Structures are given as structure tokens and as C-alpha cells.
Amino acid sequence: MKLHEIRDNDGANRTKKRVARGPGSGKGKTAGRGIKGQKSRSGVAIGGYEGGQMPLYRRLPKRGFTKPNAKHYAVVNLGQIQGFIDLGKIDGKAELTEDGLVASGLVRRKLDGIRLLAKGELKGAMTITVTGASKTAIEAVEKAGGKVQLPAQAAAAAE
């Protein structure tokens, strides 16, 4: 086989149908679009139109709801905190607050608060003050000898 002998299999490529090139082509004059009407014009898209029938997107029921005042939390995993402690960006002995997490660069912004999740593991004991935490994250921090403070607990302790 030589380079000039290479070619596609038979039927692999079809020639493009050239429309509006005279009556002999079989697709002359109206180019297969019929006569007049919106669909014969260029630049027209009739998306969900079903000829006056109620369109499918209006026949089907709408489902779901997006809460307009939903809270959005920045998420931090225990493994990420441990990684920043190992790098020396967070002091493992001091109390860790949300502002400290932002200052260290672990979280870009607090949003509606920071939520602590249990992915990864914490090696040393430390006190972490955040807006929310999963049960497994609280258990993991307590197992390491530390504690997690949440605003609801802080309010209850102040009373």
C-alpha cells in the first residue's frame, strides 16, 4: 500500500445535495421547501409550535421549587483543615474561627456561614467555631480531643 492508494471505503462519504441549482437537479426552484409559508423562509425557527395545538411544554405539569431565601454555606472538610495545619497556614493550637478560615485562604468567603464536614481526619485537638457541622464531623473532632462550637450552643451558653 502506498500513500496515493489510500481511499475511503465505498459509501463512507456522500456528496452534499446541492439544492436550488436548476430544474434538472430535482431540487430546483423551491429547493425542497414547498411553496410559501413561514417554513419556506430563511431564518425562521418554530421551536415548540405545534400548529395551534397546546404545546407539550404547556401540557406537562411543572415540578419542583427553588427556595428564594435558601442559605448557602461555604463547606470545609476536616482533611482540608489538617492539610492547612500541616502546611503551617493554620495554628493547630489556637481556636479556629470562621474569620481565621477566611484569613488562612482555606475559604474564599463565608457566604451565610461555614459548614464543617467529616471528610478526612483531624490529628490534633482543637476548638472550632463554625455556623454548622455534620454529626460525624462533631464526633470526629471530639474523638481527636477537640470540640466544635455552633452559634446555637453559644447562645444557649450565654443565657
Number of C-alpha atoms within 10 A of each C-alpha: 5 5 6 6 6 8 8 7 7 7 7 7 8 7 6 6 8 12 15 14 12 13 12 7 13 13 16 14 15 14 17 12 12 10 12 9 8 11 13 14 11 7 7 9 10 9 6 11 11 10 8 6 8 11 12 11 9 9 9 8 7 8 5 5 6 6 7 6 6 8 9 12 16 16 16 19 17 18 16 15 21 18 16 17 17 12 10 11 16 21 15 18 11 11 15 19 16 18 14 16 22 14 14 15 12 17 17 11 16 17 12 12 15 24 21 24 19 19 14 15 17 24 17 14 17 20 18 20 22 20 19 20 21 12 11 13 21 20 15 22 22 16 14 15 14 18 18 21 17 15 12 10 10 11 9 8 8 6 5
